[in-house]
């Protein structure tokens, strides 16, 4: 089993896992939305695309914060997540179109967007140079983009603690540094080079440092269970190991999370890099 999911994984199992844990995921990642939307500079009505939109949380926030007259659309490769996003938009009375699209290869629309955004969706392209070159065609010349990616693993103990707890019980497959994965662009020079080669310019990087609530306002034991079952393939590896592996890892992670529990809620440090700029 791989520790570096490809786009095809997100179209099936990874997308379905995200959908099944969507409430906790969106509560946890919500703090990233404000600085990401700010980087878009929505100073007038625009046509805005949220690519690799996941469960649509960021898309909904953009819709609520964009100037009147803006048109917002969301795209994701997962049918399960697109259906969940449509349901959430309908329930929230938000007029947003969501479609199933592999943004790395899909033909750009006849009328490109004026703003392009992605929260943690650009780290999993199978062929990054081709995908980013294609993505630039979705944006009008001079149009602005904002892509959020995780910083270095060492600056994101919310994930390293999970890795350490699980690895005390089972061997975790090593992810290729250049392959798809959460910390693929922790070295900011990699993505910076890809963007500049793909037709983007005036690229700036905004560092966001803050705390995330693990799974959304959960105690140490609850957060440990959520993390193991929701992130990566931890649950699958532990289940394959059998015996007491799952319980042992959960006990270890609960102890680690307890050190970060404040008023019954686990709060973990995180680092996010927001790349912003224009299409050349």
C-alpha positions in Angstrom: 0.0 0.0 0.0 1.4 3.4 -1.0 2.0 6.4 1.2 1.9 8.8 -1.7 -1.7 8.7 -3.1 -2.1 9.5 -6.8 -5.0 11.4 -8.4 -6.8 8.1 -9.1 -6.9 7.4 -5.3 -8.7 10.6 -4.7 -11.2 9.8 -7.4 -12.2 6.7 -5.4 -11.1 5.6 -1.8 -9.5 8.8 -0.6 -12.4 10.9 -1.8 -14.9 8.6 -0.1 -12.9 8.7 3.1 -12.9 12.5 3.1 -16.6 12.5 2.4 -17.3 10.2 5.3 -15.3 12.5 7.7 -16.2 15.7 6.1 -17.6 17.5 9.2 -14.4 17.0 11.2 -12.1 17.7 8.2 -13.8 21.0 7.4 -13.8 22.2 11.0 -10.1 21.4 11.3 -9.1 23.2 8.1 -11.5 26.2 8.4 -8.8 28.6 9.8 -7.0 28.3 6.4 -9.9 29.8 4.4 -9.6 33.4 5.6 -5.9 34.0 4.6 -6.4 32.0 1.4 -9.4 34.1 0.3 -7.6 37.2 1.3 -4.8 36.3 -1.1 -7.3 36.2 -4.0 -7.9 39.9 -3.6 -11.6 39.9 -4.3 -12.0 43.6 -4.8 -14.7 43.3 -7.5 -17.2 40.7 -8.8 -15.2 37.9 -10.4 -15.7 34.4 -12.0 -14.0 32.2 -9.4 -13.0 28.5 -9.6 -12.1 26.4 -6.6 -10.1 23.5 -8.1 -9.7 20.2 -6.2 -12.4 21.6 -4.0 -12.9 18.5 -1.8 -16.0 18.8 0.3 -16.7 22.4 -0.8 -15.9 24.1 2.5 -13.6 26.7 0.9 -16.0 27.1 -2.1 -18.8 28.0 0.3 -16.7 30.5 2.2 -15.6 32.2 -1.1 -19.3 32.4 -2.1 -20.2 34.1 1.2 -17.3 36.5 1.1 -17.1 37.4 -2.7 -18.5 40.7 -3.8 -22.1 40.7 -5.1 -22.3 39.6 -8.7 -19.4 37.1 -8.4 -19.9 33.6 -9.9 -18.3 30.7 -8.0 -17.7 27.1 -9.2 -16.1 24.1 -7.7 -14.3 21.2 -9.3 -13.0 17.9 -8.0 -12.0 14.5 -9.3 -14.1 12.7 -6.7 -17.8 12.0 -7.5 -18.5 11.4 -3.9 -17.1 14.7 -2.8 -18.8 16.6 -5.6 -22.2 15.1 -4.6 -21.5 16.1 -1.0 -20.6 19.6 -2.0 -23.7 20.0 -4.1 -25.8 18.8 -1.1 -24.1 21.3 1.2 -24.5 24.2 -1.2 -28.2 23.4 -1.7 -28.7 23.2 2.1 -26.9 26.5 2.6 -28.9 28.2 -0.3 -25.7 29.0 -2.2 -25.8 29.1 -6.0 -22.6 27.2 -6.8 -22.0 24.8 -9.6 -19.9 21.7 -8.7 -18.6 19.4 -11.4 -16.4 16.2 -11.5 -13.2 17.2 -13.3 -9.6 16.0 -13.3 -8.2 19.5 -13.2 -4.7 18.3 -14.2 -5.8 17.1 -17.7 -9.2 18.6 -18.4 -9.7 21.0 -21.3 -9.9 24.6 -20.1 -13.3 26.3 -20.4 -14.0 28.6 -23.3 -14.2 31.5 -20.9 -11.4 31.1 -18.4 -11.9 32.2 -14.8 -10.6 35.5 -13.3 -9.7 33.9 -10.0 -8.4 30.4 -9.3 -8.0 28.9 -5.8 -7.1 25.5 -4.3 -6.8 24.5 -0.6 -4.5 21.5 -0.4 -5.5 20.2 -3.8 -2.4 20.8 -5.9 -0.1 18.4 -4.0 -1.4 15.2 -5.6 -0.9 15.8 -9.4 0.7 12.7 -11.1 2.5 14.9 -13.6 3.0 18.4 -11.9 4.6 20.2 -14.9 1.8 19.2 -17.3 -0.9 19.8 -14.7 0.2 23.3 -13.7 0.7 24.2 -17.3 -2.9 23.1 -18.0 -4.1 24.8 -14.9 -2.8 28.2 -16.1 -5.1 27.9 -19.1 -8.1 28.0 -16.7 -7.1 31.5 -15.7 -7.4 34.6 -17.9 -4.2 36.5 -18.5 -3.6 38.7 -15.6 -6.0 36.7 -13.5 -5.0 35.9 -9.9 -4.5 32.6 -8.2 -4.0 31.4 -4.6 -2.9 27.8 -3.8 -2.5 26.6 -0.2 0.0 23.8 0.5 1.4 22.4 3.7 4.8 23.6 4.8 7.5 21.2 5.9 6.5 18.1 7.9 8.7 19.3 10.8 6.5 22.4 11.0 3.3 20.4 11.1 3.3 18.3 14.3 -0.4 17.6 13.8 0.7 15.0 11.2 4.2 14.0 12.5 2.6 12.9 15.8 0.3 10.6 14.0 3.1 9.2 11.9 5.2 8.6 15.0 2.4 6.9 16.9 1.5 4.5 14.1 5.1 3.8 13.2 5.7 2.4 16.7 3.2 -0.4 15.8 3.6 -1.0 12.1 6.1 0.0 9.3 4.9 3.0 7.3 5.9 2.9 3.6 8.2 5.8 2.8 6.8 8.4 0.5 9.0 9.6 -2.4 9.9 13.2 -1.7 9.0 14.2 -5.3 5.8 12.1 -5.4 2.3 13.0 -4.5 1.8 13.7 -0.8 0.8 16.3 1.8 4.3 17.7 2.2 5.4 17.6 -1.4 5.9 21.3 -1.6 7.2 21.9 1.9 10.4 23.0 0.2 8.8 26.1 -1.4 11.4 26.3 -4.2 9.9 23.3 -5.9 6.4 24.7 -6.3 7.8 28.2 -7.0 9.7 26.8 -10.0 6.8 24.8 -11.3 4.5 27.9 -11.2 7.0 30.1 -12.9 7.6 27.5 -15.6 3.8 27.1 -16.2 2.9 30.6 -17.1 2.4 32.1 -13.7 4.2 35.3 -12.6 4.6 37.8 -9.7 4.5 34.8 -7.4 4.5 35.6 -3.7 4.4 33.2 -0.7 2.5 34.0 2.4 3.4 31.9 5.5 0.5 31.0 7.8 1.3 29.6 11.2 -1.5 28.8 13.6 -3.3 26.0 15.5 -5.7 23.5 14.2 -8.4 21.7 16.2 -7.8 18.0 15.5 -11.0 16.8 13.9 -12.8 19.8 15.1 -13.1 20.4 18.9 -12.3 16.8 20.1 -10.7 15.4 23.2 -7.4 13.6 23.0 -8.9 10.1 22.7 -11.6 11.3 20.2 -9.0 13.2 18.1 -6.7 10.1 18.1 -9.5 8.0 16.7 -10.4 10.6 14.1 -6.9 11.1 13.0 -6.1 7.4 12.5 -9.3 6.6 10.7 -9.4 9.8 8.6 -5.9 10.6 7.4 -3.6 8.8 4.9 -3.9 5.0 5.1 -3.2 4.6 8.8 -6.3 2.6 9.5 -5.7 0.3 6.6 -2.1 -0.5 7.7 -3.1 -1.1 11.3 -6.1 -3.3 10.3 -3.8 -5.4 8.1 -1.4 -5.8 11.0 -4.2 -7.3 13.0 -4.1 -8.1 16.7 -3.9 -5.1 19.0 -2.2 -2.9 16.4 -5.0 -0.5 16.0 -5.7 -0.1 19.8 -2.0 0.2 20.5 -1.5 3.0 18.0 -4.6 4.8 19.2 -3.4 4.6 22.8 0.0 6.0 21.9 -1.5 8.8 19.9 -4.0 9.7 22.7 -1.0 10.1 25.0 0.7 12.4 22.5 -2.4 14.5 21.9 -3.1 14.8 25.6 0.0 17.1 25.8 -1.8 19.5 23.4 -5.3 19.4 24.9 -6.7 22.7 26.1 -10.1 22.8 27.8 -10.9 19.4 26.4 -9.9 20.3 22.8 -6.7 19.1 21.0 -4.9 22.1 19.4 -1.9 21.4 17.2 0.6 23.8 15.5 0.5 23.9 11.7 2.3 25.7 8.9 0.7 26.5 5.6 2.3 28.1 2.5 -0.1 30.2 0.4 1.3 30.8 -3.1 -0.3 33.7 -4.9 0.3 35.6 -8.1 -1.1 36.0 -11.7 -1.2 34.3 -15.0 1.5 35.8 -17.3 
